Structures are given as C-alpha cells and as structure tokens.
Amino acid sequence: MIERRQAVLFAAVLAYAIVFALREWSENPAEGIDLLYIVPVALVALELGFLAGLGAALGGIILTVLWRASEHLDVLSVANLTRAVALLAVGGLAGWFSDRMRSAQHRQQLLLQSGMTLTRLGNDDGLAAALAEQAGRLVGTGEVRVEMGDADDGGPPVDDGLRIPLEAGGVRYGTLSVTGSRPLGADDRTALAILALQAAVAAENARLLLIERERAVMRAELRAARRQLDDRAFQLREMIDRVEAERNHVAHELHEQAAQMLAGVLLELAALDRQPRADAGEPSLEQLRSDIGSTMQSLRALAVGLKPSALALGLETALHELVAARTDCDARTVSVAGTDELDPATGLLVYRVVEEALQAVPVATGISVRTDAHTSRLVTEIDSPAGGIEPERLAILSARIDLLGGELNASGTRLHATVPLDLRIDEAGNVRVAGSR
C-alpha cells in the first residue's frame, strides 16, 4: 500500500514537471497545454482522496499562474479561470469518488471481520458486547446499545438514531440501537442492517446447534435406555427360565424319585404282610430302611434347596456352610461378622445372591465372602480358570443384584459382586436400600 502510494505520488510529480516543461517550451498560450495538469490531479485525488485532490488542483493552478505571470499574460482571463474550474472539478470529484470507494471497502472489511467474529459466538457467549463493538466501529462515533431477548423495537428512530430488530428464522433475539453524533447516512444504515442480520444469524445458528446437541443427548439416552431394556428383558427371560427349571426339578424329584420310591416301599410292605412271620427276612427290612432313608434324604435336599435350613441358625452360619460345600476349591475365606443382625427376609436375599454367584462359577480356584464395614456391603469374589463363568447364570445373578441395588463385575477369570446390607422390604414386597427414595 505504501509503495503503491509512493509510486503514484512520484508519477504525479513527474507529470507536473513534464506539463510545466511543455508549457515553457511552447510559445503559444492558446494551445491549452495547461489542461494536461488534469492527469496528475486525478492521480493524486484517486489515491489520496477529496482534500488531496483539491490540493493537487490548486498546485496545477499555481503553476499555471506562475507561467502566465512570467510571460506577462493576463492571470484573470476567462480561459485561465475555466482551466482552474476544470482542475478543481476533476480533483474534487475524483477525490470524493475515491473517498466513497475507500469507505465502502473499509465497511466491507469490517463486515467481513464482524461476520467471522459473530459466527464464533452464541446467544449467551458475549454476542451483545461483540455486536456493540462492531457497530461502534462501523459508525465511528455515537452511542450503541444492544438489547438481547424478545424486546419491543421501540417504534421509529429517535434522536437521529436507528433501531434494528435482530431476527432470523422467525425468531426475534433482540434489538440494535445506534445513536450517532452525526446523522446516519444510507450507507451507515445499510451496513448496520447487515451487521444486525449477521448477529441474528449467529444467534440462530447457536440456537440450532444447542437444539441439535440436545437431540444428540436424547438420542444417546434413548439408545442407552433401549440397551438397558434389552438387558433387563434378557435377564427377565433367564430368571423365568430358571424358575421354570426349578419347578421342573421339584416335580421330577417328587414324581420320579420320591413318589416311585414310596410306591416301591408300599409294595414291599404289602409283600411282607403276605409272608408268614417266620419267613420275613432281615434283608428285606434293611432294603426298606435304605429306600426310606434315601427318600428322606432326597426330600430333605429338595427342601433345603427351596429354603435353606441353615438360615435358622443365622446368615453367617448359612454362608459358612454354603462356601464349605464347595469342595472343589481349597482357597475359601468367609468373614461376615455381624450379618446375623439382618432381618430374615434380607438375609434370604443376600444368601441367594451368594448362592447364585457360586453356581455361576462351577469350577473355582478361590472364593472370598466378606463384609465391608465402611460401605455396609457384602462382597463376593470368585476366581476361576479362563472361561469358567457361565453366561446364563451370570445373567440371572445380574438381575438379582440389580434388584438389590448392588454391583456386578465379571471378567473371564474373576467375578466380583457387591450387595448392600441395609435393605428394606416394604409391605408390597419392593426392595429398597435404606436412605433411598
């Protein structure tokens, strides 16, 4: 920019010198060589503006007057005055046009910068302050006020000012109020209207972005809810299948084992009753005793499975017996002091969780059941070889633990389950953790 201006000024000075030399060389004052001063005057005016153009025109007039005075010619002749008017007109008009073009270019640059600045801002991220700053730079002087929100536009302009609503997409975001120290021209009003539109579009984009973010969050929550529902449905199916399997097992034990065994005992008794007393052999009685004993043992095991009798001695004793029954694992530790204080319903729920955890790991290398006094939770940890955890049993265990508000973490070789001990069961049978709603 500076190098170009220097080149233009050098060309203008050179043009002055050439025209003055031509004027000195020519002996005919009527040739109109003085009009060639229009060239440097136009160069200076277009480059430096209105005032510089008038100054360049005055320079040309002075050079013309000096030449005519040196030649003893009439300085105030009509021809000379005509040349002066022509030079002033060219300098003034060219300078005014240059100022207009330069001002328009400056406004375009400011609007481009304001558009880039406002685009990065949202409705609540300093948009009002940035808009006021950009409007002040466009107007130059005066008072600028930005009112965000769905405010009334206040009617027509007041005190030579301007009020422009900030609207985009049918939504009003505020009002831009500008009161200049000078009357606002058409170019100022157009630039401020464009600036207001930029601010409204920026606020609209921020609003749409916020809506899109909220939609994305809602979609993510919906996907998570669907996954959770799918998991719960799978767990519920597994629990239903488990209950049905337990019912089938009980029916099988009663019908196929106990009933047939008792029927056999009745037949044996009938046969003994038909035999003479002297022929009643001792082996037959021993067989009957054995059959009755095995039947009672089967029924007792079935009853224990339905409701562990060891719970009558307390949860701590029942857990010790439950873990001790796992003879496949030597590394067994049970430390559940204080659990006997739990009510029977809570103790049964906790017992079932530990029982289900042990059943989910058929082959164990380490079993630990303990209480955490700091969190009031029962912690069950079972180590197994790779692939030793049954997925079907794990689903049932997860459903039980979720029902009690506990946590389950299972990897390929380790199962870690925790359940709260401060459970409360209301009259409807709902299980809640104490202190929760």
C-alpha positions in Angstrom: 0.0 0.0 0.0 2.8 2.5 0.9 4.9 1.5 -2.0 2.0 2.0 -4.4 1.2 5.4 -2.9 4.8 6.5 -3.3 4.8 5.4 -6.9 1.6 7.3 -7.6 2.9 10.5 -6.0 6.2 10.1 -7.9 4.2 9.8 -11.2 2.1 12.8 -10.3 5.2 15.0 -9.6 6.8 13.8 -12.8 3.6 14.6 -14.7 3.6 18.1 -13.2 7.2 18.6 -14.3 6.5 17.4 -17.8 3.5 19.6 -18.2 5.3 22.6 -16.9 8.3 21.9 -19.2 5.9 21.6 -22.2 4.3 24.8 -21.2 7.7 26.6 -21.1 8.7 25.1 -24.4 5.6 26.2 -26.2 5.3 29.8 -27.2 1.6 29.8 -28.0 -0.5 30.3 -24.8 -3.7 29.3 -26.7 -2.5 25.7 -27.1 -4.2 24.6 -23.9 -1.3 22.6 -22.5 -2.3 23.7 -19.0 -5.2 21.3 -19.2 -2.8 18.4 -19.0 -2.5 19.2 -15.3 -5.7 17.1 -15.0 -3.6 13.9 -15.2 -1.5 14.5 -12.0 -4.5 16.0 -10.3 -6.6 12.9 -11.0 -3.8 10.6 -9.9 -3.4 12.4 -6.5 -7.2 12.6 -6.0 -7.8 8.9 -6.7 -5.0 7.9 -4.4 -5.3 10.3 -1.5 -8.9 11.4 -1.6 -11.0 14.6 -1.8 -8.8 17.1 0.1 -5.6 15.9 -1.6 -7.4 16.2 -4.9 -8.3 19.8 -4.2 -4.7 20.5 -3.1 -3.3 18.9 -6.3 -5.7 21.1 -8.4 -4.5 24.2 -6.5 -0.9 23.1 -7.3 -1.8 23.0 -11.0 -3.5 26.4 -10.9 -0.5 27.9 -9.1 1.9 26.5 -11.8 -0.3 27.9 -14.5 -0.4 31.4 -12.8 3.3 31.4 -12.4 3.9 30.6 -16.1 1.4 33.2 -17.2 2.9 35.8 -14.9 6.4 35.1 -16.2 5.1 35.6 -19.8 3.3 38.8 -18.7 -0.1 37.4 -19.6 -3.5 38.1 -18.0 -3.8 35.9 -15.0 -7.6 36.5 -14.5 -8.6 35.8 -18.1 -11.7 33.7 -18.8 -9.6 30.9 -20.3 -7.4 30.8 -17.2 -10.4 30.7 -14.9 -12.0 28.0 -17.0 -8.9 25.8 -16.6 -8.9 26.5 -12.8 -12.5 25.4 -12.5 -11.8 22.3 -14.6 -8.9 21.3 -12.4 -10.8 21.9 -9.2 -13.8 19.9 -10.5 -11.6 17.0 -11.5 -9.7 17.0 -8.2 -12.8 17.3 -6.1 -15.0 14.7 -7.9 -12.1 12.2 -8.3 -11.2 12.6 -4.6 -14.9 12.3 -3.5 -15.3 9.2 -5.6 -12.1 7.8 -4.1 -13.2 8.5 -0.5 -16.5 6.8 -1.3 -14.8 3.7 -2.7 -12.4 3.6 0.2 -15.1 4.0 2.8 -17.2 1.2 1.1 -14.1 -1.1 1.0 -13.5 -0.3 4.7 -17.1 -1.2 5.6 -16.9 -4.4 3.6 -13.7 -5.3 5.5 -15.3 -4.5 8.9 -18.5 -6.5 7.9 -16.3 -9.5 6.9 -14.4 -9.4 10.2 -17.7 -8.9 12.2 -19.2 -11.9 10.4 -16.3 -14.1 11.3 -16.3 -12.8 14.9 -20.1 -13.2 15.5 -20.1 -16.6 13.9 -18.0 -18.0 16.8 -20.3 -16.6 19.4 -23.7 -17.8 20.6 -26.7 -16.1 22.1 -25.2 -16.2 25.6 -21.5 -16.1 24.8 -20.9 -12.3 24.6 -22.9 -11.7 21.4 -24.3 -8.4 22.7 -20.9 -7.0 23.6 -19.3 -8.1 20.3 -22.2 -6.7 18.3 -22.0 -3.3 20.1 -18.3 -3.2 19.5 -18.6 -4.0 15.8 -21.5 -1.4 15.4 -19.3 1.2 17.1 -16.5 0.6 14.7 -18.9 0.9 11.7 -20.5 4.1 12.8 -17.3 5.6 14.2 -18.8 7.7 17.0 -22.1 7.7 18.9 -23.9 5.5 21.4 -24.5 1.8 20.7 -26.8 -0.3 22.8 -27.8 -3.9 22.3 -30.9 -5.4 24.0 -31.0 -9.2 23.8 -34.3 -11.0 24.2 -37.7 -10.7 22.7 -37.9 -6.9 23.3 -40.2 -4.4 21.6 -38.4 -2.5 18.8 -39.5 0.8 20.4 -41.1 2.3 17.3 -39.4 4.7 14.8 -35.9 6.1 15.2 -35.4 8.6 18.0 -32.9 11.5 18.2 -31.4 10.8 14.7 -30.8 7.2 15.8 -31.6 3.8 14.4 -33.3 0.7 16.0 -32.9 -2.6 14.1 -34.5 -5.8 15.3 -32.3 -8.9 15.4 -34.5 -11.5 13.7 -33.7 -14.8 11.9 -35.8 -17.8 11.2 -38.9 -16.1 12.5 -37.4 -15.7 16.0 -36.5 -12.4 17.5 -33.3 -12.3 19.5 -33.0 -8.6 20.4 -32.7 -5.0 19.2 -29.7 -3.0 18.0 -30.0 0.7 18.9 -27.5 3.2 17.4 -27.4 7.0 18.1 -24.7 8.7 16.2 -23.1 12.1 16.9 -23.8 12.8 13.2 -26.8 11.9 11.1 -26.6 8.3 9.8 -26.4 8.1 6.1 -27.8 5.4 3.8 -24.5 3.6 3.7 -24.4 3.5 7.6 -27.9 2.2 7.8 -27.3 -0.5 5.2 -24.1 -1.6 7.0 -25.8 -1.7 10.4 -28.7 -3.7 8.9 -26.2 -6.2 7.5 -24.5 -6.3 10.9 -27.8 -6.9 12.7 -28.6 -9.7 10.3 -25.1 -11.3 10.9 -25.8 -11.2 14.7 -29.3 -12.7 14.3 -27.9 -15.5 12.1 -25.2 -16.2 14.6 -27.8 -16.4 17.4 -30.0 -18.6 15.2 -27.0 -20.9 14.5 -26.2 -21.1 18.2 -29.8 -21.9 19.0 -30.0 -24.6 16.3 -26.7 -26.1 17.5 -28.0 -26.2 21.0 -31.1 -28.0 19.8 -29.0 -30.4 17.8 -26.8 -31.1 20.8 -29.9 -31.7 23.0 -31.3 -34.1 20.3 -28.0 -35.9 20.2 -28.0 -36.3 24.0 -31.6 -37.5 23.9 -30.8 -40.0 21.1 -27.8 -41.3 23.2 -30.0 -41.6 26.3 -32.7 -43.4 24.2 -30.1 -45.8 22.9 -28.8 -46.4 26.4 -32.3 -46.9 27.6 -33.0 -49.4 24.8 -29.9 -51.3 25.6 -30.8 -51.4 29.3 -34.3 -52.6 28.5 -32.9 -55.3 26.3 -30.5 -56.3 29.0 -33.4 -56.4 31.6 -35.6 -58.3 29.2 -32.8 -60.9 28.7 -32.3 -61.1 32.4 -36.0 -61.5 33.0 -36.2 -64.3 30.4 -33.3 -66.0 32.1 -35.0 -65.7 35.5 -38.3 -67.1 34.2 -36.4 -70.0 32.6 -34.6 -70.6 35.9 -37.8 -70.6 37.9 -39.4 -72.9 35.4 -36.4 -75.2 35.5 -36.5 -75.3 39.3 -40.2 -76.1 39.2 -39.5 -79.0 36.7 -36.7 -80.2 39.0 -39.0 -80.2 42.0 -41.7 -82.0 40.1 -39.2 -84.6 38.8 -37.9 -85.2 42.3 -41.4 -85.6 43.8 -42.8 -87.7 40.9 -39.9 -89.7 39.6 -37.9 -90.2 42.7 -39.8 -89.8 45.9 -43.2 -91.0 44.7 -41.8 -94.1 42.9 -39.6 -94.9 45.9 -42.5 -94.6 48.3 -44.6 -96.7 45.9 -41.9 -99.4 46.0 -41.8 -99.3 49.8 -45.6 -99.8 49.9 -45.3 -102.8 47.6 -42.5 -104.3 49.7 -44.6 -103.8 52.8 -47.6 -105.5 51.2 -45.3 -108.4 50.2 -44.0 -108.7 53.7 -47.6 -108.6 55.1 -48.5 -111.6 52.9 -45.5 -113.6 54.1 -45.6 -115.7 57.3 -43.9 -114.0 60.2 -41.2 -116.7 60.2 -40.3 -116.0 56.6 -39.9 -112.2 57.0 -36.3 -111.9 56.2 -34.0 -109.3 57.7 -32.5 -108.3 54.3 -36.0 -107.1 53.1 -36.3 -104.9 56.1 -32.9 -103.5 55.6 -33.7 -102.7 52.0 -36.9 -100.9 53.1 -34.9 -98.9 55.6 -32.4 -98.0 52.9 -35.1 -96.9 50.5 -36.9 -94.9 53.1 -33.6 -93.2 54.2 -32.6 -92.3 50.6 -36.1 -90.9 50.0 -36.0 -88.8 53.2 -32.5 -87.5 52.2 -33.8 -86.6 48.7 -36.8 -84.8 50.2 -34.6 -83.0 52.7 -32.2 -81.9 50.0 -35.1 -80.6 48.0 -36.5 -78.7 51.0 -33.0 -77.2 51.7 -32.9 -76.0 48.1 -36.2 -74.3 48.5 -35.4 -72.7 51.8 -32.0 -73.4 53.4 -32.5 -74.7 57.0 -29.1 -73.3 57.9 -30.6 -69.8 57.8 -32.4 -70.6 61.0 -29.0 -70.5 62.7 -28.2 -67.2 61.2 -26.9 -65.8 57.9 -23.2 -66.1 59.0 -23.6 -69.8 59.7 -25.5 -70.4 56.5 -22.8 -68.7 54.4 -20.1 -70.7 56.1 -21.9 -73.9 55.2 -22.6 -72.7 51.7 -19.0 -72.0 50.9 -17.8 -75.1 52.8 -19.9 -77.2 50.4 -17.6 -76.2 47.5 -15.0 -78.9 48.0 -13.5 -78.2 44.5 -11.7 -75.2 45.9 -9.2 -75.1 48.8 -8.8 -71.3 48.9 -12.0 -70.4 50.8 -12.5 -67.5 53.2 -15.7 -66.3 54.8 -15.6 -63.2 57.0 -19.2 -62.0 57.5 -19.4 -61.0 61.2 -22.5 -59.0 62.1 -24.7 -60.4 59.3 -26.8 -62.3 61.8 -28.4 -59.0 62.8 -30.2 -58.7 59.5 -33.9 -59.5 59.3 -34.8 -62.9 57.8 -36.1 -61.5 54.5 -32.9 -59.5 53.9 -30.7 -62.5 54.9 -32.5 -64.8 52.5 -31.9 -62.3 49.6 -28.2 -61.9 50.4 -27.9 -65.7 50.7 -29.5 -66.2 47.3 -27.0 -63.8 45.7 -24.0 -65.7 47.2 -25.6 -69.0 46.2 -26.2 -67.8 42.6 -22.6 -66.4 42.4 -21.2 -69.8 43.4 -23.4 -71.6 40.9 -22.3 -69.2 38.1 -18.7 -70.4 38.6 -18.8 -74.2 38.6 -15.0 -74.5 38.8 -13.4 -72.1 41.3 -9.8 -71.5 42.3 -10.5 -69.0 45.0 -13.7 -68.0 47.0 -14.0 -65.0 49.3 -17.1 -63.8 51.0 -16.7 -60.8 53.3 -18.4 -57.7 54.6 -17.2 -54.2 54.1 -17.9 -52.2 57.2 -17.2 -48.8 55.6 -19.8 -49.2 52.8 -22.1 -51.7 54.6 -21.9 -54.2 51.7 -21.3 -57.9 51.3 -18.5 -58.6 48.8 -18.3 -61.9 47.0 -15.1 -62.6 44.9 -14.6 -65.8 43.0 -11.6 -66.7 40.9 -11.9 -69.3 38.1 -9.9 -70.7 35.2 -10.4 -69.0 31.8 -13.9 -69.4 30.6 -15.1 -70.8 33.9 -18.1 -68.4 34.3 -21.4 -69.5 32.9 -23.1 -66.6 30.9 -26.6 -67.9 31.6 -26.1 -68.0 35.3 -24.4 -64.6 35.1 -27.5 -63.0 33.6 -29.6 -64.4 36.5 -27.1 -63.1 39.0 -27.0 -59.7 37.4 -30.8 -59.5 37.6 -30.8 -60.3 41.3 -28.0 -57.9 42.1 -29.7 -55.1 40.1 -32.9 -55.7 42.0 -31.0 -55.2 45.3 -29.1 -52.1 44.1 -25.7 -53.9 44.0 -22.9 -54.1 41.5 -21.5 -56.9 39.4 -18.2 -57.0 37.6 -17.3 -60.2 35.7 -14.3 -60.9 33.6 -13.1 -64.1 32.1 -11.4 -65.3 35.3 -12.9 -63.3 38.1 -16.3 -62.5 39.5 -16.8 -59.5 41.8 -20.3 -58.9 43.3 -21.4 -56.5 46.0 -24.8 -56.1 47.6 -25.9 -53.6 50.2 -26.8 -55.0 53.6 -29.0 -52.1 54.7 -32.0 -53.3 52.6 -35.6 -52.5 53.4 -38.6 -54.5 52.1 -41.9 -52.7 52.1 -45.4 -54.2 52.5 -45.7 -54.6 48.7 -42.5 -56.6 48.6 -40.4 -53.9 47.0 -36.7 -54.0 47.9 -35.0 -50.6 48.6 -31.7 -49.5 50.1 -32.1 -47.7 53.3 -32.0 -43.9 52.8 -33.1 -44.1 49.1 -36.4 -43.0 47.8 
